[in-house]
Amino acid sequence: MSRLATVTLSIALGLVLGAGVGVARADGPGAAYAGEEIGTIRFLDRALNLVVLAGGDEFYATDQRMLSNLTVGELVKVDFTHDSDRSIINFIEPATADSADGVLPDSEMGPQDH
């Protein structure tokens, strides 16, 4: 193989491998994020480990026991990690007015607050 063909092949291979690494990085660990949400439970399905808040946000528990003391209509604070297509509950607890730090949950906001 000539020197020109070897250099061309090396450059082409480097570009192909570099493009593949960039695509893998786009869905990698950097795509995940964490947060907290305060809201009223609109829907609760213990069989699916699913909690849906009044604003429509869906959260999945990794352990069914996390949901054992929750009820529909209850104001809760959810600490979660979002990765890929799901928000996974780290912990969920009853919320109080102090939990919101002055921010009203979606279900308690009036038309003037939007």
TAVENHU-V492918 format. One record per run of one state. SS is the DSSP state (@ for helix, = for strand, . for the rest). FROM is the first residue (numbers start at 1). LEN is the number of residues. Records with the same first field share a line. If there is no record, write none. Layout:
# TAVENHU-V492918
SS: FROM-LEN + FROM-LEN
This chain:
# TAVENHU-V492918
.: 1-2 + 27-2 + 32-1 + 46-4 + 54-4 + 61-3 + 68-7 + 84-2 + 95-11 + 109-2 + 114-1
@: 3-24 + 29-3 + 64-4 + 106-3 + 111-3
=: 33-13 + 50-4 + 58-3 + 75-9 + 86-9
